Amino acid sequence: MLKIFESSAIKIKILLLSNILLSILYVSQYGISGYNTITLLSIYFLFMCLGMVITYHRYYAHYSFKFKNNFYKYVCTTLGLLSGSGSVLNWCAVHNKHHDKHDTPEDPHDSSKGLFNLITLNYDYNIELKYFKYLLRDKFLVFSHRYYLCLILIYVICLGFLFGIEGVVFGFSIPSFLVVFVEALTTYFLHKGGKPRYVAWLNWFVFGDGNHDSHHKDLSLYKLERNDLSGWIIHNILRRA
């Protein structure tokens, strides 16, 4: 029974496709208002900056800082889970192997595969246990991995009940698609040419993670050198001093 709700590559791909189809159908029929735009951009910021960049990437993948308290940690972790990018275990497993094997044929999301393969999440998901074993000690991460789709469903049902289909589209579907799409752009452009690099325009969409050359040089850095909003938030709000 657990496997039905467990985070996996095929389920994340189906979720992505569902979000794309629902978003296209709704927008083509009803359009996007200014209020809708503000909503989806706000949710995108919460999902991408607080959830993915700060928590999935800099905290769980690299432990580059410690949260000031568990309230911040669990709120930010939940935002990452709701982004539609998969569980912390799934994401960090792929990302940690990427760092170990980057820009080689063994890189799970090697940029040489092309942008389309990255956008459609056509990664190599054959990830060895060593890349995520350290996370299995956290019972919350194991629980949220096993019941990943339950969390998504609860969130979507609440949005639908409170705001209707409009709430689902602009509170989840479009922001979730944007997170996955921008992550693919990040993977492709920040390693284009066969080595980590800095891409100024993309850095604004990933709130500081465009500093990819600096990041690969020192994984322990929670604050990077160029226009790093995520690093500022960590340093001034979330980090234990």
Steps between C-alpha positions, in 0.01 A plus 500: 500500500786739581634478144188673367588823681879466503711752311648356180625616161196385302257666743686830486492485120125431501448784747698735275298401192173541691604848614589603146173374352281653772683833475465517121131407509416755769704790362378445144142514629516771767831681456719643777410805707740728686391337826572156353849613397581632847372176655700265281820705532463510879450124518790448258723702733394292801545171313826584324688731738395375844414142402749394235803731504527559875364176642537217248825629354701692756365329811421135426738437210800683648417594861668834440310657793275409794146629536437728796215273611293203387199717414694671221646170387169316469317791338774538239521123447125485443524776239760294316282189517201692363702629204448174310873426476477173692604407852817622668642148468438485125628850427811486714597156371506631143666827597773344713595257225501794260766669712706183518478429126422839347558552129574133441281226348422387858341835591127422555400817317798565274438823306628334181173301488333818378245740642191299398615193693562715808163676479322164474701367798667233290772442759695191598327400824728204573645665810718313747399496866815684608368823347199526731560250782576781748145635453335173603570583865237774481159338562314802361682470166429127479132557587462783247662281235260211562191722508615766255192498278272519804652836589453626144140377493415663833644831380315485166171403667532792744570740214202368308268521799606855589559655157366259239686388189654847470671447834637162391639640174666811644576363846656176382497397133672797337746573785590129518558482126713815514718352776568183299552699179743747657689217671546346154624833363739522795637152439545568130640854491711487816693202361488588131848458361594218734576684824316694775456869420318817599200613294386846608149503347416157636626588846194723557261209435679270746564762767877467513561144382625638170836535680573147390874538455537626858269229631694215340827638636375493860182308588513622860411859404144600585551853364643542150672799354268654239143623563416213734155567648481149644829549680376830641181337632698216656750736663251756631186295575533122498851416620593405852764753603 
